[in-house]
Amino acid sequence: MLSKELVQDIIGTVLKHGGDFAEVFVEKRYTNNFTMKNGSLESATTGNRFGVGVRGFLGTKAVYAYTNDLSRESLLSVAKRVGEALGEIKVEDLVLNLNKTEYENKHPVFLYPEDISKRKKVAVMKRAYNAAKNYSDLISQVVVYYWEYDQNVLIANSEGVFVEDNRVRTRLMINAVAEHNGVMESGFYGPGAGMGFEFFNVIDVEEAGKVAARTAARMVKAEPAPAGKYPVVISNEFGGVIFHEAVGHALEATAVAKGASVFAGKLGEKVAAECVSAVDDGTIPNAWGSLNVDDEGTPTQRNVLIENGILKGYMIDKLGARKMGMKSTGSARRQDYTFAPTSRMTNTFILPGDYHPEEIIANTEYGLYAKRLGGGSVNPSTGEFNFAVNEGYLIENGKITKPVRGATLIGKGYEIIQKIDMVGNDIKRGQGMCGSISGSIPADVGQPTIRVSEIIVGGRNK
């Protein structure tokens, strides 16, 4: 990485030319991306990157620059330009005390990506492929993706932070396509963790392949979903993507500080049903979205967002903290050194309630059971969303009956969380990639099974 002396000089250069805060972010990353189609490895990409980002603040004004030229001359030149762009406060006499911060590593890794042969990784992909392809004669195509990285960061700033962190991520993704009578449907499953190759001793690789194939095979013969407004039971795990997208983004300082969130200024107010509590927790050991420290060097923590329907907190980075007059919550994240950090989610989920999932189904006379959700779109300022239901079933007389396809859930996040009337006890988290102004980052979503008393379902009218 960089020496402490050089880091101190970079920070000092920013402050001597302008601004009241300076930060250095150093990243070294090793990545592997493999793709398998029709049982054969189609592509394999391995890469290394090393770069430095320099940021300065003056009040709530921020300037960010980055470079992969790691020479002293280049780095100090970048720092000078950041300071000059801020250009008002100039510090003549500067003393920096950068003491390395030590912390307990909550995310131990045992088998690092660099130490495992490509052959072993491809063998894992082949197991997932075979399980998916052999699940049913309806499966016409299976694509398996293997993705991993080993990221080392050094973060220092003019407040005395000097910390290093190691983040390892491993993920297996399976996409299966089924065909029947000219109809094609796909199923996807993508488990991941903040672990090394030992992840494949934790998950059932064959079952992961079968989950993707099962979804595709069931939906390809399904009838079109009925359109209307009626109760929807949303399953656990990736069902939490609705809360993540339609509510979570609106609780980030990125939106709140600008007043571009329906939740701005509502701390302490009732914003959801009393049965709803939700947190963002970046400390869960080896979870997909966890970190020891965020991308500003602040220790991550368990942030209570909603408690018994009451809005308790936001997710805040350093710039957001300045704008909002609040403290950072360890929520600053970025894709890599080419992005300035901003407030982002880590592992965000609705907490478990009192009901068994079977009770929730049994108490629903008619509705939709959304077993698996797919992609969608959200307007963070209004909370308006639409999400595709990748695997859905009708609920009739308190029982799950026939599969239905083509359903879309339409609504507003702040309204939906007020209409949740039953929360299950079967919490589970799913993995995904979250995109925002600071790039694409790993994030866990999750919830137990929940019931929304009424939601607009796009489908086909009877």
C-alpha atoms as one frame of an Amber mdcrd trajectory, in Angstrom:
protein
   0.000   0.000   0.000   1.367   3.510   0.755   3.728   4.550   3.543   2.342
   6.530   6.463   4.697   9.371   5.597   3.365   9.663   2.046  -0.243   9.465
   3.261   0.456  12.269   5.731   1.969  14.385   2.970  -1.070  13.840   0.708
  -3.465  14.882   3.469  -1.287  17.838   4.385  -1.121  19.005   0.780  -4.921
  19.063   0.469  -5.303  21.087   3.646  -2.486  23.506   2.863  -4.151  24.492
  -0.404  -7.770  24.638   0.756 -10.458  22.835   2.700 -11.017  21.751   6.278
 -10.929  17.955   5.840  -8.824  15.598   3.741  -9.016  11.852   3.105  -6.963
   9.216   1.293  -8.374   5.902   0.052  -5.917   3.289  -1.247  -7.165   0.118
  -2.922  -5.504  -3.066  -4.125  -7.892  -5.622  -5.617  -7.615  -9.081  -7.166
 -10.687 -10.351  -9.083 -11.877 -13.448 -10.925 -14.972 -13.701 -13.120 -15.917
 -16.962 -14.860 -18.886 -17.763 -17.118 -20.059 -21.267 -18.043 -22.593 -21.951
 -20.816 -23.836 -25.339 -21.945 -21.493 -26.981 -19.477 -18.320 -25.425 -20.897
 -16.311 -22.504 -19.609 -17.019 -19.642 -21.997 -14.982 -16.839 -20.433 -12.500
 -16.298 -17.616 -11.285 -12.878 -16.553  -8.644 -12.274 -13.913  -7.492  -8.826
 -12.952  -5.492  -6.724 -10.509  -6.037  -3.050  -9.845  -4.285  -0.575  -7.607
  -5.276   3.046  -7.194  -5.686   5.987  -4.846  -8.571   8.389  -4.267  -8.120
  11.784  -2.619 -11.021  13.783  -1.218 -11.386  17.154   0.472 -14.229  18.984
   2.215 -14.853  22.635   2.893 -18.013  22.750   4.942 -20.448  20.799   2.802
 -18.499  21.297  -0.418 -16.640  18.170  -1.558 -14.023  17.506  -4.239 -12.791
  14.035  -5.214 -10.019  12.899  -7.533  -8.312   9.569  -8.182  -5.300   8.138
  -9.962  -3.512   4.867 -10.655  -0.174   6.678 -10.961   1.280   5.937  -7.537
   4.406   8.060  -7.813   4.896  10.604  -5.041   4.894  13.442  -7.551   1.582
  12.372  -9.066  -0.158  11.817  -5.738   0.891  15.182  -4.330  -0.160  16.871
  -7.571  -3.624  15.311  -7.269  -3.824  16.397  -3.628  -2.838  19.950  -4.545
  -5.539  20.147  -7.209  -8.177  18.878  -4.771  -7.164  21.540  -2.244  -7.103
  24.288  -4.850 -10.558  23.286  -6.097 -11.862  23.848  -2.560  -9.585  26.844
  -2.342 -10.602  28.917   0.692  -9.051  27.689   3.943  -5.277  27.345   3.849
  -3.440  25.737   6.752   0.114  26.989   7.233   1.180  24.954  10.272  -0.126
  21.410  10.210   0.481  18.555  12.626  -1.131  15.201  11.789  -1.347  12.341
  14.252  -2.114   9.226  12.226  -2.155   6.295  14.620  -3.067   2.975  13.042
  -6.435   1.744  14.278  -6.612  -1.878  15.356  -9.908  -3.757  15.453 -11.301
  -7.259  15.802 -11.682  -8.880  12.396 -15.271 -10.144  12.349 -14.967 -11.699
   8.912 -12.171 -14.293   8.891 -11.212 -15.876   5.574  -9.608 -19.318   5.363
  -9.231 -20.027   1.641  -8.232 -16.913  -0.302  -9.110 -16.623  -4.015  -5.463
 -16.442  -5.076  -4.695 -19.750  -3.351  -7.361 -21.863  -5.074  -6.815 -23.302
  -8.522  -9.029 -22.407 -11.454  -9.765 -26.119 -11.866 -11.452 -26.310  -8.444
 -13.554 -23.239  -9.148 -14.702 -24.581 -12.507 -15.572 -27.890 -10.814 -17.961
 -26.021  -8.492 -19.593 -24.353 -11.496 -19.959 -27.722 -13.225 -21.758 -29.167
 -10.192 -24.245 -26.295 -10.210 -24.697 -26.588 -13.971 -25.407 -30.329 -13.879
 -27.894 -29.974 -11.035 -29.819 -27.294 -12.911 -29.670 -28.893 -16.356 -30.744
 -32.330 -15.091 -33.580 -31.003 -12.959 -36.163 -31.233 -15.748 -36.459 -31.939
 -19.459 -37.954 -28.467 -19.734 -34.594 -26.818 -18.975 -33.090 -25.733 -22.298
 -30.167 -23.619 -21.158 -28.135 -23.006 -18.015 -25.579 -20.254 -17.479 -23.397
 -20.292 -14.372 -21.358 -17.323 -13.153 -18.568 -17.465 -10.586 -17.413 -14.175
  -9.120 -14.849 -13.410  -6.438 -12.505 -10.679  -5.276  -9.925  -9.963  -2.614
  -9.830  -6.252  -1.785  -7.308  -4.580   0.516  -7.884  -0.944   1.461  -6.069
   1.704   3.448  -8.092   4.682   4.631  -6.699   7.760   6.352  -7.978  11.263
   7.011  -7.176  14.526   8.739  -9.222  13.521  11.778  -6.535  10.968  12.661
  -8.008   7.869  11.035  -5.449   5.415   9.665  -6.917   1.962   9.128  -6.538
  -1.034   6.825  -9.172  -3.628   5.957  -9.391  -6.791   3.879 -12.664  -7.693
   2.142 -13.102 -11.027   0.365 -16.309 -11.812  -1.525 -17.358 -15.030  -3.291
 -20.577 -15.592  -5.216 -22.107 -18.302  -7.417 -24.953 -17.346  -9.759 -27.124
 -19.708 -11.799 -29.582 -18.699 -14.513 -31.764 -21.466 -15.934 -34.136 -21.179
 -18.902 -37.131 -23.459 -19.461 -39.098 -23.829 -22.708 -42.599 -25.241 -23.251
 -44.958 -24.788 -26.211 -43.103 -21.710 -27.434 -43.008 -20.090 -23.988 -39.710
 -19.349 -22.267 -39.221 -18.571 -18.574 -36.047 -18.150 -16.550 -35.070 -18.764
 -12.952 -32.151 -17.233 -11.073 -30.369 -17.921  -7.822 -27.179 -16.213  -6.653
 -25.887 -17.012  -3.161 -22.798 -15.178  -1.940 -20.858 -14.333   1.221 -17.953
 -12.373   2.620 -15.889 -15.545   2.540 -13.260 -17.281   0.452 -13.532 -20.662
  -1.255 -14.691 -22.171   2.064 -18.077 -20.733   1.095 -18.652 -23.892  -0.919
 -18.366 -25.964   2.227 -21.204 -23.901   3.682 -23.761 -23.895   0.861 -25.281
 -26.771  -1.082 -24.029 -26.133  -4.630 -26.377 -28.663  -6.225 -29.384 -27.238
  -4.410 -28.487 -23.746  -5.651 -28.642 -25.052  -9.214 -31.950 -26.782  -8.575
 -33.519 -23.624  -7.118 -32.904 -21.720 -10.355 -34.155 -24.608 -12.496 -37.201
 -25.223 -10.303 -38.341 -21.630 -10.708 -38.007 -21.759 -14.493 -39.678 -25.171
 -14.846 -42.659 -24.236 -12.696 -43.249 -20.843 -14.263 -43.024 -21.987 -17.893
 -46.293 -23.939 -17.499 -47.977 -21.352 -15.277 -51.093 -19.397 -16.184 -50.917
 -15.591 -16.419 -51.329 -13.847 -13.058 -54.618 -12.019 -12.516 -54.383  -8.236
 -12.365 -55.989  -6.323  -9.526 -55.562  -5.032  -6.013 -55.430  -7.765  -3.400
 -53.279  -9.193  -0.565 -49.767 -10.349  -1.408 -47.661 -12.660   0.728 -43.968
 -12.057  -0.003 -41.561 -14.846   0.853 -38.389 -14.443   2.875 -34.810 -14.099
   1.584 -34.713 -12.019  -1.628 -38.255 -10.825  -0.982 -36.509  -8.163   1.080
 -35.452  -6.433  -2.134 -38.681  -4.412  -1.982 -37.727  -2.910   1.386 -34.160
  -2.374   0.188 -35.166  -0.528  -2.959 -38.402   1.221  -2.048 -37.565   2.145
   1.557 -33.852   1.594   2.208 -32.574   4.002  -0.449 -34.919   6.662   0.896
 -33.258   6.293   4.320 -29.758   7.015   2.993 -28.273  10.436   3.677 -27.724
  10.808  -0.068 -31.468  11.401  -0.405 -32.373  12.595   3.103 -29.806  15.413
   3.285 -31.222  16.947   0.096 -34.814  16.609   1.285 -35.343  14.253  -1.660
 -36.800  11.507   0.504 -40.310  10.901   1.773 -38.702  10.107   5.150 -36.752
  13.370   5.527 -37.516  15.117   8.808 -39.611  12.248  10.136 -37.376  10.797
  12.867 -39.517   9.652  15.776 -42.665   9.515  13.657 -44.741   6.470  12.817
 -43.950   5.523   9.226 -44.817   1.809   9.129 -47.162  -0.707  10.705 -46.378
  -1.519  14.349 -45.341  -5.040  13.367 -42.491  -3.684  11.230 -38.947  -3.261
  12.551 -35.943  -3.043  10.258 -32.186  -2.657  10.558 -29.069  -2.190   8.472
 -26.254  -4.220  10.010 -22.757  -4.202   8.540 -21.287  -6.240  11.403 -22.796
  -9.684  10.637 -19.839 -12.095  10.423 -18.934 -12.984   6.819 -22.188 -11.642
   5.406 -22.220 -10.527   1.763 -22.590  -6.833   2.643 -20.479  -6.730   5.822
 -17.276  -4.785   6.454 -15.094  -4.184   9.496 -14.947  -0.489   8.627 -16.802
   1.448   5.987 -15.068   3.155   3.070 -14.335   6.224   5.191 -12.675   4.162
   7.925 -15.587   4.354  10.360 -16.426   1.059  12.121 -19.643  -0.455  10.826
 -22.521  -0.933  13.248 -26.052  -2.210  13.611 -28.282   0.713  12.677 -31.905
   0.504  13.740 -33.929   2.126  10.961 -37.503   1.382  12.014 -38.643   0.034
  15.376 -42.260  -1.047  15.868 -43.258   1.241  13.016 -41.353   4.294  14.329
 -38.566   5.834  12.231 -35.436   5.621  14.381 -32.494   6.385  12.125 -30.878
   7.003   8.775 -27.733   5.637   7.096 -25.158   8.431   7.119 -21.696   9.057
   5.670 -19.321  11.896   6.627 -20.538  14.398   4.037 -24.135  13.542   4.849
 -23.338  14.012   8.540 -22.118  17.526   7.840 -25.196  18.382   5.839 -27.603
  16.879   8.381 -25.844  17.906  11.587 -25.665  14.266  12.676 -22.971  11.604
  13.194 -21.757   9.083  10.644 -23.308   5.647  11.106 -20.507   3.742   9.353
 -22.543   3.639   6.147 -20.117   5.076   3.572 -19.431   2.736   0.656 -18.020
   2.830  -2.871 -17.459   0.391  -5.708 -13.713   1.101  -5.879 -11.178   3.914
  -5.724 -12.636   5.573  -8.847 -15.755   6.554  -6.875 -16.187   8.951  -3.976
 -18.049   7.241  -1.115 -21.598   8.046  -0.137 -24.218   6.630   2.233 -25.175
   3.077   1.261 -26.771  -0.033   2.711 -24.839  -3.111   3.903 -27.145  -5.922
   5.098 -30.651  -4.476   5.303 -33.627  -6.496   6.484 -36.972  -6.588   8.239
 -36.766  -8.286  11.635 -38.781 -11.443  12.403 -42.293 -11.328  13.806 -44.602
 -13.765  15.569 -46.195 -15.833  12.799 -45.220 -19.086  11.172 -45.321 -18.712
   7.374 -48.029 -21.389   7.227 -50.226 -19.234   9.480 -49.854 -16.267   7.155
 -50.927 -18.342   4.161 -53.813 -19.937   6.098 -55.103 -16.477   7.107 -55.188
 -15.274   3.498 -58.441 -16.171   1.756 -57.317 -14.965  -1.658 -54.091 -13.395
  -2.853 -50.706 -13.843  -4.463 -47.773 -15.687  -2.964 -44.606 -14.048  -4.303
 -42.031 -16.763  -3.796 -39.209 -15.061  -5.682 -38.850 -11.463  -6.808 -36.767
 -10.233  -9.704 -35.712  -6.851 -10.990 -37.669  -3.639 -10.850 -37.436   0.127
 -10.798 -37.769   2.651  -7.976 -37.990   6.437  -7.721 -36.202   7.181  -4.397
 -37.756  10.624  -4.020 -41.323   9.310  -4.200 -40.854   5.667  -3.227 -42.791
   4.534  -6.299 -41.735   1.083  -7.457 -42.566  -1.874  -9.646 -41.076  -5.332
  -9.189 -41.378  -8.459 -11.284 -42.461 -11.647  -9.532 -40.193 -14.343 -10.923
 -42.022 -17.138  -9.128 -45.614 -16.659  -7.996 -48.612 -18.719  -6.915 -52.245
 -18.034  -6.202 -53.520 -18.309  -2.649 -57.077 -19.586  -2.525 -59.014 -20.384
   0.641 -55.872 -20.187   2.733 -53.843 -22.553   0.559 -51.150 -22.129  -2.099
 -52.620 -23.476  -5.320 -51.553 -23.004  -8.946 -48.448 -21.210 -10.235 -48.947
 -17.903 -12.068 -46.490 -15.899 -14.142 -46.073 -12.348 -15.342 -47.089 -10.666
 -12.079 -45.715  -7.232 -11.236 -45.986  -5.542  -7.837 -46.723  -1.821  -8.111
 -46.874   0.724  -5.317 -45.103   3.224  -3.083 -42.651   2.052  -0.459 -43.886
   4.264   2.369 -47.454   3.094   1.756 -46.581  -0.593   1.510 -44.772  -0.696
   4.860 -47.898   0.740   6.457 -49.968  -2.085   4.959 -47.848  -4.956   6.279
 -50.204  -6.724   8.683 -48.424 -10.048   9.321 -44.699 -10.718   9.793 -43.290
 -14.229   9.927 -40.570 -15.786  12.068 -38.578 -17.320   9.195 -36.045 -14.575
   8.478 -33.532 -15.254   5.726 -31.266 -13.023   3.662 -30.444 -13.004  -0.047
 -27.558 -11.449  -1.963 -27.457  -8.869  -4.693 -25.555  -5.953  -6.180 -26.792
  -2.472  -5.360 -26.204   0.447  -7.699 -26.093   4.130  -6.776 -23.947   7.223
  -7.334 -20.922   5.542  -5.735 -21.101   2.509  -8.012 -22.169  -1.102  -7.633
 -21.583  -2.790  -4.263 -22.462  -6.132  -2.602 -25.528  -5.852  -0.382 -27.673
  -8.314   1.530 -31.449  -7.951   1.488 -33.775  -9.928   3.688 -36.931 -10.429
   5.660 -39.185 -13.115   7.039 -42.362 -13.969   5.147 -44.654 -10.928   5.269
 -48.177 -10.116   4.140 -49.156  -6.813   2.576 -52.895  -6.405   3.095 -53.379
  -4.793  -0.306 -51.108  -4.059  -3.251 -51.590  -3.416  -6.960 -50.663  -6.506
  -8.968 -50.034  -6.024 -12.651 -51.009  -9.085 -14.660 -53.869 -10.110 -16.906
 -57.472  -9.214 -16.170 -59.896 -12.110 -16.051
